[in-house]
Amino acid sequence: MTLPDWMTPAPTPTRPTRATPTPVPTRMTDARSRLGLTPTRMAQYLGVPVFTYLKWERGQRAPNASAVRLLDVLEMVEAHAPKLHAQLLEEKTK
């Protein structure tokens, strides 16, 4: 026996899936590799002590929201204004 259309349950709508964000330690390591920096120079670039940076990269500590946002902004500058980013990189890592 077949149910009439009005009695057939409606399909459950599927929710769009979000991309899983890349973990911060992986983003830090990827950025450092992409820029060709040592951990010491990357710490200078971000304006944090090298031991703090190393703990972030190893996943031993999580950076605060400000540090993560700084990484976001620097990545956007790198992508959209490469000349400006190169100048920032040069100034911060001297």
N, C-alpha and C positions, 0 to 999 in steps of 0.2 A: 504494500500500500504506500502510495506516495503522498506526502503532505502538500497541502496547497502552499503557494508562495508566501502568503501572509503568515503562515505558521512555521516556516523554515527559519531557523535562527540566523541572525545576521552574522557575517564573518567578523571576528574581532579585528579591529584596526591594528595595524602594526605601527609601532612607534619608530620614528627614524632613529637610527643608531648614531651615537657620537663617536668620533675617533678617540681612541684612548690616548690621553696626553703622554708624551714622552717623559719618563721620569727625569727629575732635575739632575741627578748625577750623570745620567747619560747625555743630557743636553750640555752640561758643563764640559764633559770629556769631548764630545763632538765639536763644540765650539773651539775648544783649545786646540784640537787636532787640525781643524779647518784653518785656523789662524796661524798654525805653526808655532805656538807659544809653549814655553816650559811652564810648569805649575807656578813657579815664582813670578814669571812675567804675566800669567793669566790673573794671578792674585793682584798684581799691581794694576792691571787693566780694570779689574772690578773694584779696586780700592779697598781690599780687605787683607788681613794678615795671611801669609802663605799657609799657616797651619789651619786656619779656618777654611780656606779654599780646599785644602787637601781633604779635610773631613767631609766637606760637601761632596767632593768628587767621589770619595770612597763610599758615600752613603752613610757615614757614621753620624752625621748631623744633617738637619735640613736647614737650608737657608731661609731667612725670614722673607716675608712677602715683598719687601722692598728690593732685596737682592734678586729675587726671581723676576720682578718687574724690570729691573735694570737690565738683566740678561735679555728680556723680551725687547726692550727698546734698542739695545745695542745690536741685536740681530736684525731688527727692522732698519736701522740706520745702515748696517752692513749691506742689506739687500737693496735699499732704495737710494742710498747716497754713498756709493763706494769710495769716492774721493774724500768725502768728509770723514768716513769711517777710518780710512787709512791714516788721515791726519790725527784723529783721536787716538788711534792705536799707537802711532809713533810718539805722541806726547805722553801718553799714560805709561808706556813701557820703557821710557828712557832711564 
